[in-house]
């Protein structure tokens, strides 16, 4: 078993895996990084055996999102593997996430208990659809309690502000959050 030591590396020194088949949602990952910070390290191959130093094996889209956000460094765990093992790590990292399933009731409860869905990758529409799909399912009575639903789905009022660029959008978002307003970043 490899000794996994957490380090911080400059984003500018890191490179995406040269054959990454995954097409991730970089905007959703960036929204999560903005709301939650980096909560797990990315995996970086030292490159002794591949000739490609500082190549990301797990976390390629996190690297792209960090670049988009202008971050200077990321937490990384270093491995030093050959070409075959690097490809296996990339494939496994992408595929094992696909093989998982959700307990929809628990997910709806988890999301429903949050003040807002910022940085989760879910929208209010996703949550509402999930709850509609659970109607009549065993164990869903507490989730669909009318008194609870009344609080959760009380009327919300909002304003959409169109910004000239992403930097202005981020500055506006931060200003409104500092004023105690619940905000969501939307890109169309």
Backbone as JSON, one array per atom type, in Angstrom:
{
  "sequence": "XXXXXXXXXXXXXXXXXXXXXXXXXXXXXXXXXXXXXXXXXXXXXXXXXXXXXXXXXXXXXXXXXXXXXXXXXXXXXXXXXXXXXXXXXXXXXXXXXXXXXXXXXXXXXXXXXXXXXXXXXXXXXXXXXXXXXXXXXXXXXXXXXXXXXXXXXXXXXXXXXXXXXXXXXXXXXXXXXXXXXXXXXXXX",
  "N": [[0.85, -1.18, 0.0], [0.54, 2.21, -0.81], [2.15, 5.07, 0.64], [0.19, 7.58, 1.5], [0.44, 10.86, 1.35], [-0.59, 14.05, 2.15], [-0.24, 16.96, 0.26], [0.31, 20.33, -0.89], [-0.01, 21.71, -4.05], [0.95, 23.92, -6.68], [-1.51, 25.09, -8.86], [-0.79, 25.77, -11.43], [1.3, 24.04, -11.96], [0.22, 21.57, -12.36], [-1.12, 18.98, -14.47], [-3.71, 17.89, -16.65], [-4.89, 14.53, -17.1], [-3.71, 12.85, -19.92], [-5.38, 11.24, -21.48], [-8.02, 11.33, -20.56], [-11.19, 10.02, -20.37], [-13.52, 10.98, -19.29], [-16.11, 13.38, -19.21], [-16.66, 15.9, -17.39], [-18.82, 18.02, -15.35], [-17.75, 20.94, -15.17], [-18.58, 23.48, -14.36], [-20.47, 22.91, -12.34], [-18.79, 21.69, -10.5], [-17.11, 23.82, -9.94], [-18.97, 25.5, -8.7], [-19.45, 23.99, -6.41], [-16.88, 24.04, -5.26], [-16.71, 26.78, -4.71], [-18.76, 27.07, -2.81], [-18.16, 25.11, -0.85], [-15.44, 24.78, -0.61], [-12.31, 23.0, -1.1], [-12.71, 19.71, -0.4], [-11.62, 17.23, -0.58], [-8.56, 15.67, -1.54], [-6.93, 15.82, -4.79], [-5.64, 13.26, -6.97], [-2.38, 12.83, -7.95], [-0.02, 11.87, -10.33], [3.39, 11.32, -9.92], [5.1, 10.78, -12.04], [7.48, 9.5, -12.7], [7.63, 7.0, -13.98], [6.12, 7.32, -16.26], [6.91, 9.52, -17.62], [5.51, 11.83, -17.67], [5.26, 14.33, -15.72], [3.5, 15.35, -12.76], [0.82, 14.74, -13.43], [-2.66, 14.59, -13.35], [-4.59, 12.03, -12.01], [-6.96, 11.44, -10.71], [-9.45, 13.67, -10.33], [-9.39, 15.53, -12.37], [-11.34, 17.34, -13.37], [-11.81, 18.86, -11.17], [-9.39, 20.17, -11.02], [-9.62, 21.71, -13.39], [-11.82, 23.31, -12.69], [-10.77, 24.68, -10.49], [-8.81, 26.16, -11.79], [-10.49, 27.78, -13.36], [-11.64, 29.26, -11.33], [-9.53, 30.7, -10.48], [-7.81, 29.78, -8.52], [-4.8, 29.28, -6.68], [-3.51, 27.04, -5.61], [-3.87, 23.49, -4.9], [-4.94, 20.81, -2.77], [-3.23, 17.78, -2.82], [-2.66, 14.27, -3.35], [0.1, 12.31, -3.8], [1.11, 9.82, -6.13], [3.19, 7.34, -7.62], [3.18, 5.88, -10.41], [3.17, 3.42, -13.1], [2.43, 3.46, -16.66], [0.32, 1.6, -17.18], [-0.87, 1.24, -14.61], [-1.62, 3.89, -14.09], [-3.59, 4.3, -16.06], [-5.46, 2.43, -15.17], [-6.2, 3.51, -12.67], [-7.39, 5.94, -13.48], [-9.54, 4.93, -15.03], [-10.91, 3.38, -13.07], [-11.54, 5.35, -11.15], [-13.38, 6.92, -12.54], [-15.36, 5.02, -13.34], [-16.23, 3.61, -11.0], [-17.71, 5.47, -9.58], [-19.9, 5.72, -11.26], [-21.15, 3.28, -10.93], [-22.46, 3.3, -8.54], [-25.51, 3.76, -6.61], [-28.4, 5.65, -5.56], [-30.14, 6.06, -2.47], [-33.06, 7.2, -2.79], [-34.98, 8.33, -1.05], [-33.49, 8.95, 1.27], [-31.67, 10.73, 0.12], [-33.39, 12.79, -0.73], [-34.3, 13.62, 1.8], [-31.88, 14.48, 2.94], [-31.15, 16.61, 1.21], [-33.43, 18.18, 1.47], [-33.24, 19.05, 4.08], [-31.37, 21.03, 4.04], [-30.58, 24.55, 4.1], [-30.3, 25.85, 1.67], [-29.51, 24.86, -1.71], [-27.01, 25.39, -2.66], [-23.92, 24.65, -4.13], [-24.29, 21.89, -4.13], [-24.84, 20.59, -6.46], [-27.4, 19.99, -7.07], [-30.7, 21.16, -7.92], [-33.58, 23.13, -6.93], [-35.68, 22.23, -8.49], [-34.81, 19.65, -9.1], [-35.0, 18.48, -6.55], [-37.73, 18.74, -6.01], [-38.79, 17.11, -8.04], [-37.73, 14.66, -7.27], [-39.09, 14.25, -4.84], [-41.73, 14.16, -5.76], [-41.56, 11.78, -7.26], [-41.25, 10.0, -5.21], [-43.66, 9.87, -3.91], [-46.01, 7.92, -2.28], [-44.24, 5.85, -2.01], [-42.78, 3.32, 0.12], [-42.06, 4.41, 3.41], [-42.01, 7.08, 2.8], [-43.79, 8.84, 3.9], [-43.09, 10.54, 6.06], [-41.3, 12.2, 4.79], [-42.91, 13.47, 2.99], [-44.69, 14.86, 4.52], [-47.38, 17.06, 4.94], [-47.28, 19.39, 6.57], [-44.53, 19.78, 6.94], [-43.78, 20.01, 4.26], [-45.06, 22.37, 3.64], [-43.54, 24.3, 4.94], [-41.09, 23.88, 3.7], [-41.62, 24.42, 1.04], [-42.57, 27.0, 0.91], [-43.58, 30.16, -0.44], [-41.15, 31.71, -2.48], [-39.25, 34.53, -3.26], [-37.56, 36.2, -5.82], [-34.84, 37.79, -7.59], [-33.41, 38.15, -10.72], [-30.23, 38.89, -11.74], [-28.51, 40.13, -14.39], [-25.22, 39.76, -15.42], [-22.22, 41.21, -16.74], [-19.97, 39.64, -17.07], [-18.18, 36.7, -15.85], [-16.6, 37.37, -13.63], [-17.85, 39.67, -12.62], [-20.28, 38.51, -11.99], [-19.49, 36.76, -9.91], [-18.55, 38.62, -8.01], [-20.91, 40.06, -7.48], [-22.53, 38.01, -6.46], [-21.08, 37.34, -4.11], [-21.26, 39.8, -2.72], [-24.04, 39.98, -2.27], [-24.45, 37.68, -0.71], [-22.95, 38.37, 1.54], [-24.62, 40.25, 2.59], [-26.49, 38.73, 3.74], [-28.34, 37.48, 2.15], [-29.96, 34.76, 0.47], [-28.53, 33.21, -2.19], [-28.12, 32.12, -5.58], [-25.94, 30.95, -8.07], [-26.26, 31.27, -11.48], [-25.77, 30.13, -14.73], [-26.38, 30.72, -18.04]],
  "CA": [[0.0, 0.0, 0.0], [1.34, 3.43, -0.93], [2.06, 6.06, 1.7], [-0.54, 8.72, 0.94], [0.75, 12.07, 2.1], [-1.25, 15.24, 1.61], [0.61, 18.11, -0.06], [-0.33, 21.37, -1.7], [0.75, 21.98, -5.27], [0.47, 25.04, -7.49], [-2.39, 24.69, -9.96], [-0.05, 25.96, -12.68], [2.24, 22.93, -12.15], [-0.52, 20.32, -12.56], [-1.58, 18.72, -15.84], [-4.78, 16.91, -16.75], [-4.5, 13.24, -17.68], [-3.67, 13.02, -21.38], [-6.41, 10.46, -22.16], [-9.17, 11.23, -19.66], [-12.42, 9.86, -21.16], [-14.65, 11.57, -18.58], [-16.48, 14.76, -19.5], [-17.32, 16.34, -16.17], [-19.5, 19.31, -15.31], [-16.79, 21.83, -14.51], [-19.32, 24.57, -13.71], [-21.04, 22.38, -11.09], [-17.68, 21.47, -9.58], [-16.69, 25.15, -9.5], [-19.97, 25.97, -7.73], [-19.19, 23.27, -5.17], [-15.65, 24.58, -4.67], [-17.03, 28.1, -4.16], [-19.61, 26.93, -1.62], [-17.67, 24.17, 0.14], [-13.99, 24.66, -0.6], [-11.83, 21.68, -1.51], [-12.9, 18.82, 0.74], [-10.83, 16.01, -0.77], [-7.43, 15.96, -2.43], [-6.87, 15.16, -6.08], [-4.55, 12.29, -7.03], [-1.43, 13.28, -8.96], [1.08, 10.95, -10.6], [4.7, 11.97, -9.95], [5.49, 10.67, -13.44], [8.79, 8.86, -12.9], [7.5, 5.85, -14.88], [5.37, 7.67, -17.47], [7.54, 10.66, -18.29], [4.58, 12.97, -17.64], [5.21, 14.75, -14.32], [2.38, 16.12, -12.18], [-0.39, 14.45, -14.2], [-3.79, 14.27, -12.48], [-5.26, 10.77, -12.31], [-8.31, 11.56, -10.16], [-9.69, 15.08, -10.0], [-9.11, 16.38, -13.53], [-12.32, 18.43, -13.5], [-11.57, 19.74, -10.02], [-8.29, 21.03, -11.45], [-10.15, 22.69, -14.35], [-12.67, 24.25, -11.95], [-9.87, 25.53, -9.7], [-8.23, 27.12, -12.74], [-11.54, 28.74, -13.7], [-11.85, 30.12, -10.16], [-8.31, 31.46, -10.2], [-7.11, 29.26, -7.35], [-3.36, 29.13, -6.86], [-3.02, 25.71, -5.23], [-4.83, 22.45, -4.53], [-4.45, 19.69, -1.98], [-3.01, 16.62, -3.68], [-1.98, 13.08, -2.86], [1.0, 11.87, -4.87], [1.42, 8.41, -6.39], [4.18, 7.24, -8.69], [2.78, 4.63, -11.05], [3.49, 3.29, -14.52], [1.37, 3.75, -17.64], [-0.79, 0.68, -16.97], [-1.54, 1.56, -13.35], [-2.25, 5.2, -14.24], [-4.83, 4.11, -16.82], [-6.41, 1.71, -14.3], [-6.7, 4.46, -11.67], [-8.32, 6.85, -14.17], [-10.75, 4.17, -15.37], [-11.62, 3.02, -11.85], [-12.09, 6.56, -10.53], [-14.56, 7.32, -13.3], [-16.38, 3.98, -13.4], [-16.8, 3.22, -9.71], [-18.76, 6.44, -9.23], [-21.07, 5.41, -12.09], [-21.77, 2.04, -10.48], [-23.23, 3.54, -7.32], [-26.91, 4.14, -6.71], [-28.87, 6.48, -4.45], [-31.37, 5.84, -1.73], [-33.73, 8.46, -3.16], [-35.64, 8.91, 0.11], [-32.46, 9.57, 2.1], [-31.13, 11.87, -0.6], [-34.38, 13.87, -0.64], [-34.26, 14.12, 3.17], [-30.62, 15.2, 3.1], [-31.24, 17.88, 0.49], [-34.54, 18.95, 2.03], [-32.85, 19.61, 5.37], [-30.45, 22.14, 3.83], [-31.19, 25.88, 3.92], [-30.31, 26.06, 0.23], [-28.82, 23.77, -2.4], [-25.76, 25.91, -3.22], [-22.74, 23.81, -4.09], [-24.61, 20.46, -4.05], [-25.07, 20.04, -7.79], [-28.84, 19.79, -7.23], [-31.54, 22.35, -7.96], [-34.9, 22.97, -6.29], [-36.49, 21.42, -9.4], [-34.38, 18.26, -8.89], [-35.55, 18.02, -5.29], [-39.19, 18.61, -6.17], [-39.03, 15.93, -8.87], [-37.41, 13.51, -6.44], [-40.18, 14.08, -3.88], [-42.91, 13.69, -6.53], [-41.33, 10.38, -7.61], [-41.33, 9.19, -3.99], [-45.03, 9.83, -3.38], [-46.56, 6.58, -2.2], [-43.2, 4.86, -1.75], [-42.67, 2.98, 1.53], [-41.19, 5.27, 4.21], [-41.96, 8.45, 2.3], [-44.8, 9.66, 4.55], [-42.46, 11.62, 6.82], [-40.68, 13.1, 3.82], [-43.96, 14.19, 2.28], [-45.61, 15.42, 5.5], [-47.86, 18.34, 4.43], [-46.8, 20.52, 7.38], [-43.13, 19.95, 6.6], [-43.72, 20.49, 2.88], [-45.5, 23.77, 3.61], [-42.38, 25.13, 5.3], [-40.02, 23.7, 2.72], [-41.99, 24.97, -0.25], [-43.27, 28.28, 1.01], [-43.26, 31.04, -1.57], [-39.84, 32.34, -2.51], [-39.23, 35.64, -4.19], [-36.19, 36.38, -6.26], [-34.5, 38.73, -8.64], [-32.3, 37.68, -11.54], [-29.36, 39.99, -12.12], [-27.63, 39.74, -15.49], [-23.89, 40.34, -15.26], [-21.5, 41.3, -18.02], [-18.98, 38.56, -17.18], [-18.14, 35.8, -14.69], [-16.02, 38.07, -12.48], [-18.91, 40.52, -12.07], [-21.25, 37.6, -11.39], [-18.94, 36.3, -8.64], [-18.52, 39.75, -7.08], [-22.3, 40.34, -7.11], [-22.93, 36.89, -5.61], [-20.45, 37.49, -2.8], [-21.81, 40.97, -2.08], [-25.38, 39.66, -1.79], [-24.33, 36.7, 0.38], [-22.48, 39.11, 2.72], [-25.77, 40.98, 3.12], [-27.37, 37.76, 4.36], [-29.33, 36.97, 1.2], [-29.75, 33.45, -0.12], [-28.24, 33.44, -3.61], [-27.71, 31.01, -6.44], [-25.24, 31.35, -9.28], [-26.88, 30.63, -12.63], [-25.15, 30.47, -16.0], [-27.22, 30.26, -19.17]],
  "C": [[0.9, 1.24, 0.0], [1.14, 4.32, 0.29], [1.41, 7.3, 1.11], [-0.34, 9.93, 1.84], [0.11, 13.26, 1.4], [-0.22, 16.36, 1.43], [-0.23, 19.15, -0.77], [0.58, 21.65, -2.88], [0.12, 23.14, -6.01], [-0.36, 24.49, -8.65], [-1.64, 24.77, -11.29], [0.92, 24.82, -12.98], [1.54, 21.62, -12.51], [-1.05, 20.22, -13.99], [-2.7, 17.69, -15.82], [-4.26, 15.64, -17.42], [-4.68, 13.3, -19.19], [-4.74, 12.22, -22.12], [-7.66, 10.31, -21.28], [-10.47, 11.14, -20.48], [-13.63, 10.56, -20.54], [-14.86, 13.01, -19.01], [-17.31, 15.26, -18.33], [-17.97, 17.7, -16.31], [-18.64, 20.27, -14.49], [-17.5, 22.97, -13.79], [-19.92, 24.11, -12.38], [-19.94, 22.16, -10.06], [-17.17, 22.82, -9.06], [-17.67, 25.71, -8.48], [-19.77, 25.28, -6.39], [-17.93, 23.8, -4.49], [-15.9, 25.95, -4.05], [-17.78, 27.96, -2.84], [-18.94, 26.14, -0.5], [-16.16, 24.15, 0.3], [-13.59, 23.29, -1.11], [-11.93, 20.77, -0.3], [-12.28, 17.45, 0.54], [-9.7, 16.33, -1.75], [-7.61, 15.29, -3.79], [-5.66, 14.24, -6.07], [-3.66, 12.65, -8.22], [-0.3, 12.25, -9.09], [2.39, 11.73, -10.68], [5.25, 11.92, -11.37], [6.83, 10.05, -13.72], [8.72, 7.78, -13.97], [6.79, 6.18, -16.19], [6.04, 8.78, -18.28], [6.63, 11.88, -18.37], [4.41, 13.41, -16.18], [3.94, 15.53, -13.99], [1.09, 15.96, -12.99], [-1.5, 13.97, -13.25], [-4.46, 12.98, -12.93], [-6.7, 10.76, -11.8], [-8.5, 13.0, -9.71], [-9.39, 16.03, -11.14], [-10.06, 17.57, -13.63], [-12.27, 19.37, -12.31], [-10.43, 20.69, -10.36], [-8.8, 22.1, -12.41], [-11.0, 23.74, -13.64], [-11.8, 25.21, -11.12], [-9.2, 26.56, -10.59], [-9.25, 28.2, -13.08], [-11.79, 29.73, -12.57], [-10.63, 30.95, -9.8], [-7.57, 31.0, -8.96], [-5.63, 29.07, -7.67], [-2.85, 27.74, -6.54], [-4.18, 24.79, -4.89], [-4.15, 21.44, -3.63], [-4.35, 18.48, -2.89], [-2.44, 15.47, -2.85], [-1.17, 12.57, -4.04], [1.11, 10.35, -4.91], [2.49, 8.42, -7.47], [3.99, 5.88, -9.35], [3.16, 4.63, -12.52], [2.25, 3.55, -15.37], [0.12, 2.9, -17.4], [-1.58, 1.04, -15.71], [-2.22, 2.92, -13.42], [-3.58, 5.07, -14.97], [-5.89, 3.4, -15.97], [-7.02, 2.64, -13.26], [-7.71, 5.41, -12.3], [-9.63, 6.13, -14.48], [-11.56, 3.85, -14.12], [-12.26, 4.23, -11.18], [-13.37, 6.99, -11.23], [-15.69, 6.29, -13.19], [-17.02, 3.65, -12.06], [-17.86, 4.2, -9.24], [-20.04, 6.15, -10.01], [-21.83, 4.2, -11.57], [-22.63, 2.21, -9.23], [-24.67, 3.91, -7.62], [-27.27, 4.99, -5.49], [-30.06, 5.86, -3.76], [-32.11, 7.17, -1.87], [-34.4, 9.13, -1.96], [-34.61, 9.61, 1.0], [-31.85, 10.8, 1.43], [-32.09, 13.05, -0.53], [-34.42, 14.46, 0.77], [-33.02, 14.99, 3.39], [-30.7, 16.58, 2.45], [-32.31, 18.78, 1.08], [-34.2, 19.6, 3.36], [-31.89, 20.79, 5.24], [-31.2, 23.45, 3.67], [-31.3, 26.25, 2.45], [-29.49, 24.94, -0.4], [-27.5, 24.22, -3.03], [-24.63, 24.9, -3.05], [-23.01, 22.31, -4.01], [-24.7, 19.8, -5.42], [-26.54, 19.78, -8.07], [-29.55, 21.14, -7.25], [-32.83, 22.07, -7.19], [-35.78, 22.07, -7.16], [-36.11, 19.93, -9.27], [-35.01, 17.69, -7.63], [-37.06, 17.81, -5.39], [-39.54, 17.37, -6.99], [-38.8, 14.65, -8.06], [-38.57, 13.22, -5.47], [-41.44, 13.6, -4.59], [-42.77, 12.2, -6.88], [-41.45, 9.45, -6.4], [-42.74, 9.07, -3.43], [-45.56, 8.41, -3.43], [-45.52, 5.51, -1.96], [-43.13, 4.56, -0.26], [-41.68, 3.91, 2.24], [-41.17, 6.71, 3.76], [-42.96, 9.36, 3.0], [-44.18, 10.82, 5.32], [-41.82, 12.65, 5.9], [-41.72, 14.0, 3.19], [-45.0, 14.76, 3.22], [-46.05, 16.81, 5.04], [-47.38, 19.54, 5.24], [-45.35, 20.84, 7.07], [-43.0, 20.54, 5.19], [-44.12, 21.96, 2.8], [-44.34, 24.69, 3.95], [-41.32, 25.08, 4.21], [-40.34, 24.4, 1.4], [-42.8, 26.24, -0.15], [-42.79, 29.17, -0.14], [-41.88, 31.66, -1.4], [-39.89, 33.44, -3.56], [-37.79, 35.92, -4.56], [-36.07, 37.43, -7.34], [-33.34, 38.12, -9.42], [-31.52, 38.92, -12.0], [-28.46, 39.49, -13.24], [-26.32, 40.5, -15.35], [-23.15, 40.31, -16.59], [-20.46, 40.21, -18.2], [-18.97, 37.77, -15.87], [-17.58, 36.49, -13.45], [-17.06, 38.96, -11.81], [-19.97, 39.66, -11.39], [-20.76, 37.16, -10.01], [-18.94, 37.42, -7.61], [-19.93, 40.09, -6.58], [-22.81, 39.27, -6.16], [-22.37, 37.07, -4.19], [-21.0, 38.68, -2.03], [-23.19, 40.68, -1.49], [-25.35, 38.67, -0.64], [-23.87, 37.39, 1.67], [-23.6, 39.89, 3.37], [-26.8, 40.03, 3.72], [-28.45, 37.2, 3.44], [-28.96, 35.59, 0.71], [-29.64, 33.65, -1.62], [-27.9, 32.14, -4.31], [-27.03, 31.59, -7.67], [-25.84, 30.56, -10.43], [-26.14, 31.08, -13.88], [-26.03, 29.89, -17.1], [-26.54, 30.57, -20.47]]
}
